[in-house]
Amino acid sequence: MCPQTSESPRASIQTLQMIITCNMGLKRKTPLKRTPIKKTPWDKVKKEQEKKKAKAGLSKSKLRDKLDAVFSKYIRLKYSDDKGYCRCISCGKVFPWKEIQNGHYMSRRYMSTRFSEDNCRPQCVACNIFNQGNIQMYRRALIKQIGEQRVDLIEVRARTENKNWSLFEYNQLIAFYQKEVDKLLEHKHL
């Protein structure tokens, strides 16, 4: 029964309508005061850590993006011929190394295999993006290249291992693959 109108509902829909229209007398006579949120000591520590990170260099996400770019160049150059052309692992079409992408057999979301050379091959934009990686053809071609055991190992590693890369690891991998890219560019005269 509504305290303001003294009506009693007959059905559940009427009950809901009554609650909405009547508000069951729950209106506040004075509005709530807004109080500022107090900062905890933890907030200060967190802010100081963020300042230190900003001074020290790049964040993990920035380093990951940088490593993605360097690693992608490395994979595309590694599988290119001396003229700088790569063959898409899924469809077999040939493209210049700068126009092809680094395709991952197991998605990049699996950090344990994201930077695995066995997991990555050059892949055209059509197969990599528009065909969601064209995984069936990718798997067949990858088995021909590295064997079924290594492909199975990639699948197991991707689904069971959980890798959290450190800033140090990102920096080391960036330095290593940048040197490899420079060597390949010099060797292939690209």
C-alpha positions in Angstrom: 0.0 0.0 0.0 1.3 3.4 -0.9 1.7 5.7 2.1 1.0 8.8 0.2 -2.1 7.8 -1.8 -3.4 4.9 0.3 -3.8 2.7 -2.8 -3.2 -1.0 -2.7 -2.0 -2.7 -5.9 -3.9 -5.5 -7.5 -1.2 -7.0 -9.7 2.6 -7.0 -9.9 2.6 -4.6 -12.8 0.4 -2.2 -10.8 2.9 -2.6 -7.9 5.7 -1.6 -10.2 3.8 1.4 -11.6 2.9 2.5 -8.1 6.5 2.4 -7.0 7.6 4.4 -10.0 4.8 7.0 -9.7 4.6 7.2 -5.9 8.3 6.5 -5.0 6.9 4.9 -1.8 7.5 8.1 0.1 11.3 7.7 -0.2 12.0 11.3 -1.4 14.6 13.1 0.7 13.6 16.3 2.4 17.2 17.7 2.1 19.5 16.8 -0.8 22.7 14.8 -0.1 25.8 16.8 0.5 28.7 16.0 -1.9 31.9 15.5 0.0 35.3 15.4 -1.7 37.1 12.0 -1.9 40.0 11.9 0.5 43.3 10.9 -1.0 44.9 7.9 0.6 48.6 7.3 1.1 48.4 4.7 -1.6 47.2 7.4 -4.1 50.4 9.4 -3.3 52.6 6.4 -3.9 50.9 5.6 -7.1 51.3 9.1 -8.4 55.0 9.1 -7.5 55.5 5.8 -9.3 53.8 7.2 -12.4 56.1 10.2 -12.3 59.2 8.0 -12.0 58.0 5.9 -15.0 57.5 9.0 -17.1 61.0 10.2 -16.2 62.6 6.8 -16.7 61.3 6.1 -20.2 58.6 4.3 -22.0 55.7 2.4 -20.4 55.1 -1.4 -20.9 52.4 -0.7 -23.5 54.7 1.7 -25.5 57.6 -0.8 -25.4 55.2 -3.6 -26.5 54.1 -1.5 -29.4 57.7 -0.7 -30.3 58.7 -4.4 -30.1 55.7 -5.3 -32.3 56.9 -2.9 -35.0 60.5 -4.1 -34.9 59.6 -7.8 -34.7 57.1 -7.4 -37.6 59.9 -5.9 -39.7 62.2 -8.7 -38.7 59.8 -11.5 -39.7 58.9 -9.8 -43.0 62.6 -9.3 -43.9 63.6 -12.8 -42.7 61.1 -14.4 -45.1 61.7 -12.0 -48.0 63.8 -12.9 -51.0 66.9 -10.8 -52.1 64.7 -8.5 -54.0 62.5 -7.8 -51.0 59.4 -9.8 -51.9 57.5 -12.1 -49.5 55.0 -14.8 -50.1 51.8 -14.9 -48.0 51.8 -18.1 -45.9 48.0 -18.5 -46.3 47.2 -17.7 -50.0 50.7 -17.8 -51.6 50.5 -14.4 -53.2 53.7 -12.4 -53.5 54.1 -8.8 -52.1 56.9 -6.4 -51.4 58.0 -6.8 -47.7 56.7 -3.3 -46.8 53.2 -4.1 -48.1 52.7 -7.4 -46.3 52.0 -7.9 -42.6 53.4 -10.1 -39.8 50.6 -12.7 -39.4 50.3 -14.7 -36.2 49.1 -18.3 -36.2 48.0 -18.1 -32.6 46.5 -14.6 -31.9 48.7 -11.8 -30.6 46.6 -11.8 -27.4 48.5 -14.9 -26.3 51.6 -13.1 -24.9 53.6 -16.3 -24.5 53.7 -16.8 -28.3 53.3 -13.2 -29.5 57.0 -12.8 -30.2 57.7 -16.5 -31.1 59.4 -16.8 -34.5 57.6 -20.2 -35.1 54.2 -18.5 -34.6 54.8 -15.7 -37.1 55.0 -15.5 -40.9 54.4 -12.9 -43.5 50.7 -12.6 -44.4 48.8 -10.4 -46.8 46.3 -7.9 -45.5 43.4 -9.8 -47.1 44.2 -13.0 -45.3 45.4 -11.5 -42.0 42.6 -9.0 -41.5 39.6 -9.7 -43.8 39.8 -13.5 -43.5 40.6 -13.4 -39.7 44.1 -14.9 -40.3 42.9 -17.6 -42.8 44.0 -20.0 -40.0 43.2 -23.3 -41.8 45.5 -22.5 -44.7 48.1 -20.9 -42.3 48.2 -24.1 -40.2 48.7 -26.4 -43.3 51.5 -24.2 -44.6 53.1 -23.9 -41.1 53.1 -27.7 -40.7 54.9 -28.1 -44.1 57.5 -25.6 -42.9 58.2 -26.6 -39.3 56.3 -29.9 -38.7 53.2 -30.8 -36.8 54.9 -31.3 -33.4 56.2 -27.7 -33.3 52.8 -26.4 -34.4 51.1 -28.4 -31.6 53.7 -26.9 -29.2 52.7 -23.4 -30.3 49.1 -24.2 -29.6 49.8 -25.7 -26.2 52.1 -22.8 -25.2 49.6 -20.2 -26.3 46.7 -21.7 -24.3 48.6 -22.8 -21.1 51.4 -20.4 -20.5 50.7 -16.9 -19.3 53.6 -14.5 -20.0 53.9 -11.1 -18.4 56.9 -9.4 -20.1 59.0 -7.1 -18.0 60.4 -3.7 -19.0 63.9 -5.3 -19.1 62.7 -8.1 -21.4 61.0 -5.7 -23.8 64.1 -3.5 -24.0 66.4 -6.5 -24.6 64.1 -7.9 -27.3 63.8 -4.5 -29.0 67.6 -4.2 -29.1 68.1 -7.8 -30.3 65.6 -7.6 -33.1 66.6 -4.1 -34.2 70.2 -5.5 -34.7 68.7 -8.4 -36.7 66.7 -6.0 -38.9 69.8 -3.9 -39.6 71.7 -7.0 -40.5 69.0 -8.3 -42.9 68.6 -4.9 -44.5 72.3 -4.7 -45.1 72.6 -8.3 -46.3 69.7 -8.1 -48.7 70.6 -4.5 -49.9 67.1 -3.2 -49.2 
